Amino acid sequence: MATRPSSLESGRIHHQLGKPRGLLVSPICTSRKMSSKGPCRRGHSSSDSPCVENATLVPTSVRTHSENSSLIASSIGATEVVSQQPISSNVENLAVSRMEAIGQSLSARGISQQVSSVILSSWRHGTNAQFNSAWNRWSRWCVQRQVDPVRAPLADILEFLHILFQQGLQYRTINVYRSAISSAHVPVEGAPVGQHSLVSRFFKGIFNIRPPQPKYCTTWDTGKVLRYILSLPRNRELSLRLMTLKTAMLVALVTAGRCSSLIALDLQFMQKTKTAFVFTLVKPTKCSAASKTAKKVTLTHYPPDSKLCVVKALEVYLQRTKPARGQGKDKLTSLFLSFVKPVHAVVSATIARWLRTIMASSGIDVSHYRAHSTRGAATSAAARAGVSTAQILKAADWSSESTFTRFYRRDVTTSEFQTAVLASVKR
């Protein structure tokens, strides 16, 4: 499975058409999708060029760098949006969806619809969103060249991937397209398209020419966010909106969790002790696997400051949201709920927006740092405070140290370091 792209890449990818290739008709082009004048015809596009749209603890008077890092440390120790170019309705009708292609392929092999639905559920929502977007662009490109997207020759697949490369897309982004095509395309020479020797060799070439780069070379100072939280009124005086945002940020920092992990926190699988909340992640997350036991997320009490204590924040948050959760079988058990009506369990994008709101209010440059950067900021702060690598890997659910080192462990920016030094001199 492809990794998630490191950044949103936008723009349009144009490729000058040569002579149309002969159409390869597959069972996917059903009679309801055929033109009345023949099999798959070219649409009347306004341009001769088909379009592949690429899918979107610094010292202060409040608290020292080491104290802020220790807060994170103590707790840790315990798919491309693309602009679409309009195409003719005729071409649009000929483009087959990825899930439909896979479903019809399974049906042709004698697999029942009930069994197929289970097989199609093997791709999670986030993966499907990425793959379907990439597949739609591949399918349209093929139809405009009069090529069957499910049975396209290997040369066409490589040509399509090369167009993406020419337009400057990064290795990981192009890899999403490879995986999307491979998931629905028939095997080529007995191998899945993504594993074909020439495709693999092509990607090794991309890797050598344009090596994948980490999204961030530095990280932001967690102390900025913690100092902002300290500046807020006490929990019981906060509006429900601010209480929600604050709680989400504290949970994200002390668990180094992804947004997908935060929405998986469920009250049905929560245990409360005198000093901690313990959640068992039953819902699938990015790192969930049948071979892994369900991960436990422990949120422990932070005695030095009640305003920064995630347990205190959760207690107030649960009390404030209790009336909106309802009762019986319709009770909303997801930890995080929307704070506007109609009240419902939120999705990852909403959690991400909450985190970015707090980051922006804290003075973090959200035009550069996204919500996912809280994961790197928290684990980097824990490492600076002396938490062992083994503890950090366990908290962040990483299987190898190289993942932490290559993509997440970063120092604060030079300007923040200089500010810290000057501030210490002035004192």
C-alpha positions in Angstrom: 0.0 0.0 0.0 1.2 3.4 -0.8 2.3 5.9 1.8 0.4 9.0 2.3 1.8 12.0 0.1 4.0 14.3 2.0 2.2 17.4 0.9 -0.8 18.6 -1.2 0.3 19.2 -4.8 -2.0 21.1 -7.1 -2.1 22.1 -10.7 -2.9 20.5 -14.0 -0.9 17.9 -15.9 -1.0 18.2 -19.7 0.2 15.8 -22.3 0.0 16.4 -26.0 -1.9 13.6 -27.7 -0.3 11.5 -30.4 -2.3 9.2 -32.7 -5.2 7.5 -30.9 -4.4 4.0 -29.8 -6.8 1.2 -30.7 -9.5 0.7 -28.1 -9.2 -2.3 -25.8 -12.8 -3.4 -24.9 -13.2 -5.1 -21.5 -16.2 -6.4 -19.7 -16.1 -3.2 -17.6 -17.4 -1.2 -20.6 -21.0 -2.4 -20.1 -23.8 -1.8 -22.6 -25.2 1.0 -20.5 -21.9 2.9 -20.8 -21.5 2.4 -24.5 -22.2 5.0 -27.1 -25.0 4.1 -29.5 -22.6 4.6 -32.4 -20.0 2.2 -31.2 -17.9 1.0 -28.2 -15.9 3.7 -26.4 -15.7 6.9 -28.4 -13.6 9.9 -27.8 -15.4 12.8 -26.1 -15.5 16.2 -27.7 -13.1 18.0 -25.5 -12.3 21.6 -25.9 -8.6 20.8 -25.9 -6.5 18.3 -27.8 -4.6 17.7 -24.6 -5.9 15.2 -22.1 -5.7 16.3 -18.5 -4.4 14.4 -15.6 -5.4 16.4 -12.5 -3.2 15.8 -9.5 -5.2 15.1 -6.6 -5.0 18.4 -1.7 9.8 25.0 25.3 11.5 28.2 24.8 12.3 29.8 28.2 9.8 32.5 29.2 8.6 33.9 32.5 5.8 31.3 32.5 7.7 28.0 32.0 11.1 26.9 30.9 11.9 24.8 27.8 12.8 21.7 29.9 9.6 22.0 32.0 7.4 22.1 28.8 9.3 19.2 27.3 8.8 17.3 30.5 5.0 17.7 30.3 5.0 15.9 26.9 7.7 13.5 28.0 5.9 12.4 31.2 2.7 11.6 29.3 4.5 9.8 26.5 6.6 7.9 28.9 3.5 6.5 30.8 -4.1 10.9 0.4 -3.9 14.5 -3.4 -6.4 17.0 -4.1 -6.4 18.1 -7.7 -8.1 20.7 -9.8 -10.4 19.1 -12.3 -10.6 20.2 -15.9 -14.1 19.8 -17.3 -14.5 17.0 -19.8 -17.4 16.1 -22.0 -20.3 14.1 -20.5 -19.7 11.4 -23.2 -16.2 10.8 -21.9 -17.4 11.0 -18.3 -19.9 8.3 -18.9 -17.3 6.0 -20.3 -15.0 6.3 -17.3 -15.5 3.5 -14.8 -15.1 3.9 -11.1 -12.4 1.9 -9.3 -14.7 0.1 -7.0 -17.0 -0.8 -9.9 -14.0 -2.2 -11.8 -12.9 -4.3 -8.9 -16.5 -5.5 -8.2 -17.0 -6.5 -11.8 -13.7 -8.3 -11.9 -14.6 -10.3 -8.8 -18.0 -11.1 -10.3 -16.4 -12.3 -13.5 -14.5 -14.8 -11.4 -17.7 -16.2 -9.9 -17.5 -14.4 -6.6 -20.8 -13.5 -5.1 -21.9 -9.9 -4.4 -22.0 -10.6 -0.7 -18.4 -11.9 -0.6 -17.3 -9.0 -2.9 -18.6 -6.4 -0.5 -16.5 -7.9 2.3 -13.4 -7.9 0.0 -14.1 -4.3 -1.0 -14.2 -3.4 2.7 -10.5 -4.3 3.0 -9.6 -0.8 1.9 -10.2 1.7 4.6 -12.0 5.0 4.0 -8.9 7.2 3.8 -7.1 4.8 1.4 -10.2 4.6 -0.8 -10.5 8.4 -0.9 -6.9 8.6 -2.2 -7.1 5.7 -4.5 -10.4 6.6 -6.0 -9.2 10.1 -6.8 -6.1 8.8 -8.5 -8.0 6.2 -10.4 -10.6 8.6 -11.7 -7.8 10.7 -13.3 -6.2 7.6 -14.7 -9.5 6.4 -16.1 -10.3 9.7 -17.8 -6.8 9.9 -19.3 -7.3 6.4 -20.7 -10.7 7.1 -22.2 -9.4 10.2 -23.9 -6.7 8.1 -25.5 -9.2 5.4 -26.3 -7.5 2.9 -23.9 -9.3 0.6 -21.5 -8.2 1.7 -18.0 -8.6 -1.9 -16.6 -6.6 -3.6 -19.4 -4.2 -0.8 -20.5 -0.9 -1.9 -22.0 2.1 -1.6 -19.7 3.6 1.1 -22.0 0.5 3.3 -21.4 0.7 2.9 -17.6 4.4 3.9 -17.6 3.6 6.8 -19.9 0.9 8.1 -17.5 3.3 7.8 -14.5 6.0 9.6 -16.5 3.6 12.5 -17.1 3.1 12.8 -13.4 6.9 12.8 -12.9 7.5 15.4 -15.6 5.0 17.7 -13.8 7.1 17.6 -10.6 5.0 15.3 -8.5 6.9 13.7 -5.6 7.8 10.0 -5.4 5.1 9.3 -2.7 2.4 11.0 -4.7 3.2 9.1 -7.9 3.3 5.9 -5.8 -0.4 6.5 -4.8 -1.3 6.5 -8.5 0.7 3.2 -9.0 -1.2 1.6 -6.1 -4.6 2.8 -7.2 -4.1 1.5 -10.8 -2.7 -1.8 -9.5 -5.7 -2.3 -7.2 -8.2 -2.5 -10.2 -6.0 -3.3 -13.2 -5.8 -6.9 -14.5 -2.3 -8.5 -13.9 0.3 -7.9 -16.5 2.5 -10.8 -17.5 1.2 -12.7 -14.4 2.1 -9.9 -11.9 0.1 -7.0 -10.4 0.9 -3.8 -12.3 2.5 -2.2 -9.2 4.9 -5.2 -8.8 5.9 -5.5 -12.5 9.7 -5.5 -12.9 9.6 -2.5 -15.3 7.3 -0.5 -13.0 9.5 -1.2 -10.0 12.6 -0.2 -12.0 10.8 3.0 -13.1 10.2 3.9 -9.5 13.8 3.2 -8.6 14.7 5.7 -11.2 12.3 8.3 -9.8 13.8 7.6 -6.3 17.3 8.3 -7.6 16.4 11.4 -9.6 14.0 12.9 -7.1 14.6 11.3 -3.6 11.7 11.6 -1.2 12.2 14.5 1.2 10.7 15.0 4.7 8.0 17.6 4.8 9.5 19.5 7.7 13.2 20.2 8.4 12.3 21.8 11.7 9.4 21.5 14.1 7.5 24.0 16.2 8.0 24.6 19.9 5.4 22.9 22.0 5.9 25.5 24.7 4.1 28.1 22.5 0.9 26.0 22.6 1.3 25.2 26.3 1.8 28.8 27.2 -1.3 29.7 25.2 -3.3 27.1 27.1 -2.0 28.5 30.4 -3.2 32.0 29.4 -6.8 30.7 29.0 -9.3 30.9 31.9 -9.9 27.8 34.0 -11.6 24.8 32.5 -15.1 25.5 34.0 -15.0 29.1 32.7 -14.2 28.1 29.1 -16.8 28.0 26.4 -17.7 24.5 25.0 -15.8 25.4 21.8 -12.6 26.4 23.6 -12.9 23.4 26.0 -13.2 21.1 23.1 -10.2 22.6 21.2 -8.0 22.6 24.3 -8.9 19.0 25.2 -8.2 17.8 21.7 -4.8 19.5 21.6 -3.7 18.2 25.0 -4.7 14.6 24.0 -2.8 15.0 20.7 0.3 16.2 22.4 0.5 13.8 25.3 -0.3 10.8 23.1 1.5 11.9 19.9 -1.6 10.6 18.2 -2.8 11.0 14.7 -6.2 12.6 14.1 -7.5 9.2 13.0 -6.5 7.8 16.4 -8.2 10.7 18.3 -11.5 10.0 16.6 -11.2 6.3 17.5 -11.3 7.1 21.2 -14.6 5.7 22.4 -16.2 5.9 25.8 -17.4 2.3 25.5 -13.8 1.2 25.7 -12.6 3.6 28.4 -11.6 2.9 31.9 -11.3 5.6 34.6 -9.0 5.4 37.5 -8.1 8.0 40.1 -5.2 9.4 38.1 -5.8 8.3 34.5 -8.1 7.6 31.6 -7.3 4.4 29.7 -8.8 3.9 26.2 -8.6 0.7 24.1 -8.5 1.5 20.4 -11.0 -1.0 19.0 -11.8 0.9 15.8 -9.3 0.5 13.0 -6.6 3.1 12.7 -3.7 3.6 10.3 -1.4 1.1 12.1 -4.1 -1.4 13.1 -3.5 -5.0 11.9 -5.0 -8.4 12.6 -1.6 -9.5 13.9 -1.5 -6.7 16.5 -3.3 -6.5 19.8 -5.6 -3.5 20.3 -3.5 -0.5 21.4 -4.2 1.1 24.8 -4.0 4.9 25.1 -3.3 6.1 28.7 -3.8 9.7 29.7 -2.3 10.4 33.0 -2.7 13.1 35.6 -0.2 16.0 35.5 0.0 17.4 39.1 2.3 20.4 38.5 -0.4 22.4 36.7 -4.1 21.7 36.6 -4.5 23.9 33.5 -2.2 21.6 31.6 -3.6 18.4 33.0 -5.2 16.3 30.3 -7.2 14.3 32.9 -8.7 17.4 34.4 -9.6 18.7 31.0 -11.2 15.4 30.1 -13.3 15.3 33.3 -14.7 18.8 32.5 -15.2 18.0 28.8 -17.1 14.8 29.5 -19.3 16.6 32.0 -20.0 19.4 29.6 -20.9 17.0 26.7 -22.9 14.5 28.7 -26.3 16.1 28.0 -25.7 16.1 24.2 -24.7 12.4 24.1 -28.2 11.0 24.6 -29.1 7.7 26.0 -29.7 4.1 25.1 -28.6 2.6 21.8 -28.5 6.0 20.1 -26.0 7.4 22.7 -23.0 9.1 21.1 -20.0 7.3 22.6 -17.2 8.8 20.5 -15.0 10.9 22.8 -15.0 14.0 20.6 -18.3 15.5 19.4 -19.1 18.6 17.4 -19.9 21.6 19.5 -22.6 23.0 17.1 -25.9 21.4 16.4 -26.7 18.8 15.2 -24.2 17.2 17.6 -22.4 14.2 16.1 -19.2 12.3 16.2 -16.5 14.2 14.3 -14.2 13.1 11.6 -10.4 13.4 11.2 -10.6 16.6 9.2 -12.5 18.3 12.0 -9.9 17.3 14.6 -7.2 18.6 12.3 -9.0 21.9 12.0 -9.3 22.2 15.8 -5.6 21.5 16.2 -4.7 24.1 13.6 -6.9 26.7 15.3 -5.1 26.2 18.6 -1.7 26.3 16.8 -2.6 29.6 15.0 -3.8 31.1 18.3 -0.5 30.1 19.8 1.6 31.8 17.1 2.5 28.7 15.1 2.8 29.3 11.4 -0.1 27.1 10.2 0.6 28.0 6.5 3.6 25.8 6.9 2.8 23.4 9.7 -0.3 21.2 9.4 -2.2 19.4 12.2 -0.2 16.3 11.7 2.9 18.1 12.8 1.8 17.9 16.4 3.0 14.3 16.2 6.5 15.3 15.4 6.5 18.3 17.8 5.4 16.1 20.7 7.8 13.3 20.1 10.7 15.7 19.5 9.9 17.5 22.8 9.9 14.1 24.6 13.2 13.1 23.1 14.8 16.4 24.1 13.5 15.8 27.7 15.2 12.5 27.8 12.4 10.0 27.2 13.9 6.7 25.8 13.4 6.0 22.1 11.7 2.7 23.0 9.0 4.6 25.0 8.5 7.1 22.2 8.1 4.4 19.6 5.6 2.6 21.7 3.6 5.8 22.4 3.5 6.9 18.7 3.0 3.3 17.5 6.1 3.2 15.3 7.7 -0.1 14.6 11.2 1.2 13.9 13.4 4.0 15.1 14.2 5.0 11.5 10.6 6.3 11.0 10.9 8.6 14.0 14.4 9.7 13.0 13.7 10.3 9.3 10.3 11.9 9.4 9.5 13.2 12.9 12.4 14.0 15.1 13.3 17.6 14.5 14.8 20.5 16.3 13.0 23.8 16.8 13.7 26.5 14.3 16.9 28.6 14.5 14.9 31.8 15.2 13.2 30.1 18.2 16.6 29.0 19.5 18.1 32.5 19.2 15.0 33.9 20.9 15.5 31.5 23.8 19.2 32.4 24.1 18.5 36.1 24.1 15.7 35.7 26.7 18.0 33.8 29.0 20.7 36.5 28.7 18.1 39.2 29.6 17.1 37.4 32.7 
